[in-house]
Amino acid sequence: MARDKPDYYYKQSAVIPVHRKGDGWEVLLITSRKKKRWIVPKGIVEKNYTPADSAAKEALEEAGILGKPYPQAIGKYRYKKWGGVCSVEVFVMIVDRELDKWLESHRHRRWVGLGKAIKLVEESGLRKILGRLEEYMAKNHV
């Protein structure tokens, strides 16, 4: 089956938006455009952007949040789309600010505990990465 998009569409990056809640972490999930599934901000790595910076741009556009992603990715996962397989590099971002209005404000956003986030997200590769979040944060002394 031929791929429907240019090669660069298949290289993507995502951000797991987090903030501290008591002794643990909360994750900001957003709804997908069409199926309204719970996801994290994600998109094509844009030209002239690092994967981390591109993920931060998606976080602003899709979730209306600002912050600086950690430069070291927490992991990668793959999924099928457009007749091919997309590879997604995932970064963690502590949210500094939430905007009241943003480009894709038709999406819902919701802060949830890490355990609940793992249950709500359907994408198995992303669930596995979320399962490593506490260890990643401890290792990075956050």
Secondary structure, DSSP 4 states (H G I P E B T S, - for coil): ---SS-GGGGEEEEEEEEEEETTEEEEEEEE-SSS--EE--EEE--TTS-HHHHHHHHIIIII-EEEEE-SS--EEEEEEETTEEEEEEEEEEEEEEE-SS-TTTTS-EEEEEHHHHHHHB--HHHHHHHTTHHHHHHHTT-
